[in-house]
């Protein structure tokens, strides 16, 4: 067992009353999945919340999965990479769907796999006709069309996404962590894909893990993690966790599916 793993297992425990640093307000936003309408509504709610009671400093953390399944992935990406932050700082994490999009850009042969995960909706959002047949020629044709219209800025944004962020007693990641493995030794695949054994683990990660990736009807608050993926593409409900001091509250953007 590595020294880092031993330190992770025997390291600092999550405080009984976890908090973010004094003077900081964190807005963590769950999986958007192409619902640009919900993203805009949520931004308006964050701006109103800030205006109503301005903190010393604020940060917005997007937990990944900006694309696929929903109909307007292109607008979501363009907005996240170019729109002025509602907060003082914006952090955009990498989700598994962004990873698959980058894989398709590099290798069009994964088109069928991407389709099963809602990737063709992303192609449509760029005005690209998805492959009409399960042939290499059809996949290549869609890929070539995408590369003609895909802005270089969008690719750079996808490539710039970080895997996790930390503020005080909270750790933000797309999918979760592998229990018993030091943060520094977590694999990217786990950070953006894991469900089990993370979801059923009672492991103390040393911080409360705020994540998305696994949709539910409402935020799932556990002793060691908080899941804020409320299935925006399907439910029409996008959730934001607001953290300030030891307080937690939620903002909800909701419009018809």
C-alpha positions in Angstrom: 0.0 0.0 0.0 1.4 3.4 -1.0 2.1 6.1 1.6 -0.5 8.3 0.0 -3.1 5.6 0.3 -2.3 5.2 4.0 -2.5 8.9 4.5 -5.9 9.0 2.7 -7.3 6.3 4.8 -6.0 7.6 8.1 -6.1 11.3 7.2 -8.2 14.1 8.4 -11.9 13.3 8.9 -14.7 15.3 7.6 -15.8 17.8 10.2 -19.2 17.3 11.9 -20.2 20.7 10.5 -18.5 21.0 7.1 -18.0 24.5 5.8 -16.6 26.5 2.9 -14.0 29.3 3.7 -15.3 32.4 5.4 -16.6 35.0 3.1 -17.0 32.6 0.2 -20.3 31.5 -1.4 -20.2 28.4 -3.7 -22.8 27.7 -6.4 -22.5 24.1 -7.6 -24.6 23.3 -10.7 -25.6 19.8 -11.7 -25.6 18.1 -15.1 -27.0 20.4 -17.8 -27.1 17.9 -20.7 -27.9 20.3 -23.5 -30.7 22.1 -21.6 -29.6 25.6 -22.5 -33.0 27.0 -21.4 -32.4 25.7 -17.8 -28.8 26.9 -17.8 -30.0 30.5 -18.6 -32.7 30.3 -16.0 -30.3 29.1 -13.4 -27.8 31.9 -14.2 -30.6 34.4 -13.7 -31.4 32.9 -10.3 -27.8 33.0 -9.2 -27.4 36.6 -10.3 -30.6 37.5 -8.3 -29.3 35.6 -5.3 -26.0 37.4 -5.4 -27.8 40.8 -5.8 -30.1 40.1 -2.9 -27.3 39.3 -0.4 -23.8 39.9 -1.9 -21.0 37.7 -0.4 -17.3 38.8 -0.2 -16.5 36.3 -2.9 -18.4 33.8 -5.0 -17.6 30.9 -7.3 -19.8 28.9 -9.6 -18.8 25.2 -10.1 -20.3 23.3 -13.0 -20.1 19.5 -12.4 -19.8 18.4 -16.1 -22.0 16.7 -18.6 -22.9 19.8 -20.5 -23.8 18.0 -23.7 -25.7 15.0 -25.1 -29.3 13.9 -24.5 -30.7 17.5 -24.5 -31.2 19.4 -27.7 -28.9 22.5 -27.4 -25.4 21.3 -26.4 -23.7 23.7 -28.8 -25.3 26.8 -27.0 -24.4 25.4 -23.6 -20.7 25.0 -24.5 -20.5 28.4 -26.2 -22.2 30.1 -23.2 -19.9 28.4 -20.6 -16.7 29.3 -22.5 -17.6 32.9 -23.4 -20.3 34.3 -21.2 -19.3 36.6 -18.3 -19.4 34.7 -15.0 -22.3 35.4 -12.7 -19.8 34.9 -9.9 -16.3 36.1 -9.3 -14.9 32.8 -10.6 -16.2 30.0 -12.8 -14.9 26.4 -12.6 -16.0 23.9 -15.2 -15.4 20.2 -14.5 -15.1 17.4 -17.0 -17.9 14.8 -17.3 -17.9 11.5 -19.0 -20.0 12.9 -21.9 -17.3 15.6 -22.7 -14.7 12.8 -22.7 -16.7 10.8 -25.2 -17.2 13.9 -27.4 -13.4 14.3 -27.4 -13.0 10.6 -28.3 -15.4 11.0 -31.2 -13.4 14.0 -32.5 -10.3 11.8 -32.4 -12.0 8.6 -33.6 -15.3 8.6 -35.5 -15.6 4.8 -35.2 -17.1 5.2 -31.7 -20.2 6.9 -33.2 -22.6 4.0 -32.3 -21.4 4.0 -28.7 -21.9 7.7 -28.5 -25.3 7.5 -30.0 -26.5 5.2 -27.2 -25.5 7.9 -24.7 -27.3 10.7 -26.4 -24.5 11.9 -28.6 -26.4 12.3 -31.8 -28.4 15.1 -30.1 -25.1 17.0 -29.8 -24.4 16.4 -33.5 -27.8 17.8 -34.4 -27.1 20.9 -32.2 -24.2 21.6 -34.5 -26.3 21.1 -37.6 -24.6 17.8 -38.4 -26.5 14.8 -39.8 -25.6 11.7 -37.7 -24.5 8.6 -39.4 -27.4 7.1 -41.4 -25.8 3.6 -41.4 -23.5 1.6 -39.2 -20.6 1.8 -41.7 -17.3 3.4 -41.4 -18.0 5.5 -44.4 -21.2 7.0 -42.8 -19.4 7.6 -39.5 -16.6 9.4 -41.3 -19.0 11.6 -43.3 -20.6 12.8 -40.1 -17.2 13.3 -38.5 -16.0 15.4 -41.5 -19.1 17.5 -41.4 -18.7 18.1 -37.7 -15.0 19.1 -38.1 -16.1 21.7 -40.7 -18.4 23.5 -38.3 -17.0 22.8 -34.8 -15.4 26.0 -33.5 -11.8 25.6 -32.3 -12.8 27.4 -29.2 -15.3 24.7 -28.3 -12.6 22.0 -28.6 -10.2 24.1 -26.5 -12.9 24.5 -23.9 -13.5 20.7 -23.7 -9.8 20.1 -23.5 -9.4 22.6 -20.7 -11.9 21.0 -18.3 -10.5 20.1 -14.9 -11.3 16.9 -13.0 -12.1 18.2 -9.5 -12.1 21.3 -7.4 -11.9 21.8 -3.6 -13.3 24.6 -1.4 -13.0 24.1 2.4 -14.6 20.9 3.5 -16.2 20.2 0.1 -14.7 18.4 -2.9 -16.4 18.8 -6.3 -16.2 16.1 -9.0 -18.4 14.8 -11.8 -19.1 11.2 -10.8 -17.3 10.4 -7.5 -14.3 8.8 -6.0 -13.1 5.2 -5.5 -13.2 4.6 -1.8 -9.9 4.0 -0.1 -7.8 5.6 -2.9 -5.9 8.8 -2.3 -7.3 11.8 -4.3 -3.9 12.1 -6.0 -4.1 8.5 -7.2 -7.7 8.5 -8.4 -8.0 7.6 -12.1 -9.7 9.9 -14.5 -12.1 7.1 -15.5 -13.3 6.8 -11.9 -13.7 10.5 -11.4 -15.9 10.9 -14.5 -17.6 7.5 -14.6 -17.8 5.8 -11.2 -21.1 4.7 -9.6 -20.3 1.7 -7.6 -18.7 1.2 -5.1 -18.9 5.0 -4.5 -22.7 5.4 -4.3 -23.2 2.8 -1.6 -20.0 3.5 0.3 -20.0 5.0 3.8 -16.3 5.9 3.4 -15.1 9.2 4.9 -13.3 10.9 2.1 -12.1 13.7 4.3 -14.4 16.1 2.6 -18.1 16.0 1.5 -18.1 15.0 -2.1 -20.4 17.0 -4.3 -21.2 15.2 -7.5 -23.6 14.6 -10.4 -23.6 11.8 -13.0 -26.3 9.6 -11.4 -29.7 11.3 -12.0 -32.4 11.2 -9.3 -35.7 12.9 -8.6 -34.2 15.2 -6.0 -30.8 16.0 -4.4 -29.4 13.0 -2.5 -27.7 14.1 0.7 -25.6 11.6 2.5 -23.1 11.8 5.3 -20.2 11.7 2.9 -21.6 13.0 -0.4 -24.3 15.1 -2.0 -25.6 14.2 -5.5 -27.2 17.2 -7.3 -28.0 15.6 -10.7 -31.7 15.8 -11.0 -31.9 14.6 -14.6 -32.4 18.0 -16.3 -32.7 16.6 -19.8 -35.5 14.3 -18.8 -37.2 16.1 -15.8 -36.8 19.7 -16.8 -35.2 20.4 -13.4 -31.7 21.7 -13.0 -30.4 21.9 -9.4 -27.8 24.2 -7.8 -26.3 23.6 -4.3 -25.5 26.8 -2.5 -22.8 26.6 0.2 -21.9 29.4 2.5 -20.2 28.9 5.9 -21.8 25.8 7.3 -25.1 26.5 5.5 -26.6 24.5 2.6 -29.5 25.5 0.4 -30.7 24.8 -3.1 -31.8 26.8 -6.1 -33.9 25.1 -8.8 -34.4 26.0 -12.4 -37.5 24.3 -13.8 -39.2 24.6 -17.2 -41.3 22.1 -19.2 -39.3 19.2 -20.9 
